[in-house]
Amino acid sequence: MDKNITNEFVNCWSESFNNNSQNSVLMNAIKKNGIDQVTINSNKLVENQPVFSEEIKTGKVTDQKKSGRCWMFAGLNVLRQRIIEKYGIKDFELSQCYLMFWDKLEKSNYFLESIIDTLDKEIDSRIVMWILDNPIQDGGQWDMFCNLVEKYGVVPKYIMPETFQSSQSNVMNRLLSLKLRQGALRLRKAHESGAAIESVRNEKEKILNEVYAMLCLFLGEPPKKFDFEYRDDDNKFHRYENITPISFYHDFVGTDIREYVSVINAPTKDKAFNTSYTVAYLGNVKGGKEIKYLNVDINTLKDLAVKQLRNEEPVWFGCDVGKMSQSDAGIMDAKLFDYGPALNTDFSMSKGDRLDYCESCLTHAMVLTGVNLKDGKPNRWKVENSWGEEKGTKGYFVMSDSWFDEYTYQVVINKKYLSDDLRRTFEKEPVVLNPWDPMGSLAIIR
C-alpha cells in the first residue's frame, strides 16, 4: 500500500464492505441503537446474578456525583464499616468533603515542591511538562488516602457536608490549576533572578495561603473540634464532646491503615512479579508515605482478596471500570459485549499489552464486599460502588471473575494475609517507575 489513501483504495474498501450483505443490517441496527445495545451479551446478564456465598453486611451506597473522588469514597467506605458495626449506626458516612479539602491543599504543596525540585530543568523538559500538565485533580491512590487520614483524621459527614463544588469539582480544579501554574511561573522566575531557596519557599508559602483561602470558599473551613452525636439501632442517643478529627479516627474508627498495603497485577515486560515498585512524582503529602505497590500474578491477587473477604473485611480495589461494563445493570464481564463479531474485526490484546499501549489503566476505585465461591474458586464478586443507588442493584455491581482477570489491577490487603516471602518483598526498596507509567495513573473517572 502507498503511504497515502487514494480513491482506488477507498473504492476497493467500499466494494468489500457492500459485498457482505450482513453489513447493511448491522449498519442500520448500530446507527439506530448504538453499538452497546446491538452487541450486549444477554447471557452475561443472566450469569452475573447478585447472589454471593461470602458477603459482608454494608451501609447505604454513597455518591461521588460529578467528581473524581472514587478512591477517597472507597477508602472512607472501608473505614466507616468499623463504625457501623461497632456503634450500630445505620447508613453512617464519613465526610468526603473534609478529606477533599486537605487533599487539595496537600496536592498544591506537592505540586509546588515538584516545581522547586525541577527549577534547574528547562521548561520544555519532559518531566517539567508532565508536572505542569495536571497541577491538581480529584484522583488519588490508597497510600495517598492513608497519608490524609493519618495526618488529618476523619469526621462524620454531617460535620462537614458536601458543597456545590465538592460534588461538581471541575470549575474548582480549573481555577486551582490556574493559580498553581501561575505559582509555578512565580517560583521559576524567582529562581531565574537568582533568589535563594529560602526566598523561593517564602513565595511558595504566599501561594499556599491563597490556595487555602480559595478552598475555604469552595468547600468551607475544616473543623478543629466537634461533638459526635448519634442514635444507635436501638434508638439510644449518644454524645461525645470536643473531639478532634485525629482522635475520632484513632478512638472511634480504630482501623490501623498502616497495616494495609497495595498489591497489584501489572503483567508488563518491565515489571517482574514479586517485586515492589513506586512511581516518581506521584503523591499528595510531602513527608508522608510514598506510593508503593507489590506486583504479583493474578491468582495470588485473587487469593489475597478472597482471604480478606472471608474474614469479613472489605477490600479497596482499583480497576479500569469503563471496559466491558454496563453501569445501569451494574454488570462487569470480560465478554459483556460482542464488539468483534459485530464489527467484523478482532480486538484481542493481552492485559500487559493494553497497559503498554495506553488501552487500559487504573481509572476507578471501589470496594469488594462479597464473592461467590464455587468449588473453592471465585466466579463473581460483589462490588460497592460510589455512583449512588440508581446504578446497578441499589448501587452495588456484580463483577465476573473473567473481568477481574482482565481489568482489575490493584487490591489493598492487610499485611497479615501476605505470606512471609511477599511481606519481605514488599518491605524492600522499590523500583522507581517513570511518572507516566500506567501504574501512575490516578483513579479519577466518574
SULLIN-V270924 format. One record per residue. N is the residue number from 0. D_CENTER is the distance of its C-alpha to the mean C-alpha in whole Angstrom. Layout:
N_D_CENTER + N_D_CENTER
This chain:
0_43 + 1_44 + 2_41 + 3_42 + 4_41 + 5_45 + 6_46 + 7_48 + 8_44 + 9_43 + 10_46 + 11_46 + 12_42 + 13_43 + 14_46 + 15_44 + 16_41 + 17_44 + 18_46 + 19_43 + 20_44 + 21_41 + 22_39 + 23_41 + 24_40 + 25_36 + 26_36 + 27_38 + 28_35 + 29_32 + 30_34 + 31_34 + 32_31 + 33_28 + 34_27 + 35_25 + 36_28 + 37_30 + 38_28 + 39_26 + 40_27 + 41_29 + 42_29 + 43_26 + 44_25 + 45_28 + 46_27 + 47_24 + 48_25 + 49_23 + 50_25 + 51_24 + 52_27 + 53_24 + 54_23 + 55_21 + 56_23 + 57_20 + 58_20 + 59_20 + 60_17 + 61_15 + 62_14 + 63_12 + 64_14 + 65_14 + 66_12 + 67_8 + 68_7 + 69_5 + 70_4 + 71_8 + 72_9 + 73_8 + 74_10 + 75_13 + 76_13 + 77_14 + 78_16 + 79_18 + 80_19 + 81_21 + 82_23 + 83_23 + 84_25 + 85_27 + 86_28 + 87_29 + 88_27 + 89_26 + 90_23 + 91_22 + 92_19 + 93_18 + 94_17 + 95_14 + 96_16 + 97_18 + 98_15 + 99_14 + 100_17 + 101_17 + 102_14 + 103_16 + 104_19 + 105_18 + 106_16 + 107_19 + 108_21 + 109_19 + 110_19 + 111_23 + 112_24 + 113_22 + 114_25 + 115_27 + 116_27 + 117_27 + 118_30 + 119_33 + 120_31 + 121_32 + 122_30 + 123_29 + 124_28 + 125_25 + 126_23 + 127_24 + 128_23 + 129_20 + 130_20 + 131_21 + 132_19 + 133_16 + 134_17 + 135_15 + 136_12 + 137_9 + 138_6 + 139_6 + 140_6 + 141_8 + 142_11 + 143_11 + 144_10 + 145_13 + 146_15 + 147_15 + 148_16 + 149_19 + 150_20 + 151_20 + 152_20 + 153_19 + 154_21 + 155_22 + 156_20 + 157_24 + 158_25 + 159_22 + 160_21 + 161_19 + 162_21 + 163_22 + 164_19 + 165_17 + 166_16 + 167_17 + 168_16 + 169_17 + 170_20 + 171_20 + 172_17 + 173_20 + 174_23 + 175_21 + 176_20 + 177_24 + 178_25 + 179_23 + 180_25 + 181_28 + 182_27 + 183_27 + 184_30 + 185_32 + 186_31 + 187_32 + 188_35 + 189_36 + 190_35 + 191_37 + 192_40 + 193_41 + 194_39 + 195_38 + 196_35 + 197_36 + 198_36 + 199_33 + 200_31 + 201_33 + 202_32 + 203_29 + 204_29 + 205_31 + 206_28 + 207_26 + 208_28 + 209_28 + 210_24 + 211_25 + 212_27 + 213_25 + 214_22 + 215_25 + 216_26 + 217_23 + 218_21 + 219_24 + 220_25 + 221_24 + 222_26 + 223_28 + 224_29 + 225_29 + 226_31 + 227_29 + 228_31 + 229_30 + 230_32 + 231_32 + 232_32 + 233_36 + 234_36 + 235_37 + 236_36 + 237_35 + 238_34 + 239_33 + 240_34 + 241_33 + 242_30 + 243_28 + 244_24 + 245_24 + 246_27 + 247_25 + 248_22 + 249_24 + 250_27 + 251_25 + 252_22 + 253_23 + 254_20 + 255_21 + 256_17 + 257_19 + 258_20 + 259_16 + 260_15 + 261_12 + 262_14 + 263_13 + 264_15 + 265_16 + 266_19 + 267_20 + 268_24 + 269_23 + 270_21 + 271_23 + 272_22 + 273_23 + 274_22 + 275_20 + 276_18 + 277_16 + 278_15 + 279_18 + 280_17 + 281_13 + 282_13 + 283_14 + 284_17 + 285_20 + 286_22 + 287_19 + 288_18 + 289_16 + 290_13 + 291_15 + 292_14 + 293_17 + 294_17 + 295_19 + 296_21 + 297_19 + 298_22 + 299_21 + 300_17 + 301_18 + 302_21 + 303_19 + 304_17 + 305_20 + 306_22 + 307_20 + 308_20 + 309_24 + 310_24 + 311_22 + 312_19 + 313_16 + 314_13 + 315_9 + 316_8 + 317_6 + 318_8 + 319_9 + 320_10 + 321_13 + 322_15 + 323_18 + 324_16 + 325_18 + 326_17 + 327_20 + 328_21 + 329_18 + 330_19 + 331_17 + 332_19 + 333_20 + 334_23 + 335_23 + 336_24 + 337_27 + 338_27 + 339_29 + 340_32 + 341_32 + 342_32 + 343_34 + 344_32 + 345_29 + 346_26 + 347_25 + 348_23 + 349_22 + 350_18 + 351_19 + 352_21 + 353_18 + 354_16 + 355_19 + 356_20 + 357_17 + 358_17 + 359_14 + 360_10 + 361_7 + 362_6 + 363_4 + 364_4 + 365_7 + 366_10 + 367_13 + 368_17 + 369_19 + 370_21 + 371_24 + 372_26 + 373_29 + 374_31 + 375_29 + 376_26 + 377_23 + 378_24 + 379_21 + 380_18 + 381_17 + 382_14 + 383_13 + 384_11 + 385_11 + 386_13 + 387_16 + 388_19 + 389_21 + 390_18 + 391_19 + 392_21 + 393_21 + 394_17 + 395_17 + 396_16 + 397_18 + 398_17 + 399_20 + 400_20 + 401_20 + 402_17 + 403_15 + 404_18 + 405_17 + 406_13 + 407_11 + 408_11 + 409_10 + 410_11 + 411_12 + 412_16 + 413_18 + 414_21 + 415_24 + 416_22 + 417_23 + 418_26 + 419_28 + 420_27 + 421_24 + 422_24 + 423_26 + 424_24 + 425_21 + 426_23 + 427_25 + 428_24 + 429_21 + 430_22 + 431_20 + 432_19 + 433_19 + 434_16 + 435_16 + 436_16 + 437_13 + 438_11 + 439_11 + 440_9 + 441_6 + 442_3 + 443_6 + 444_8 + 445_10
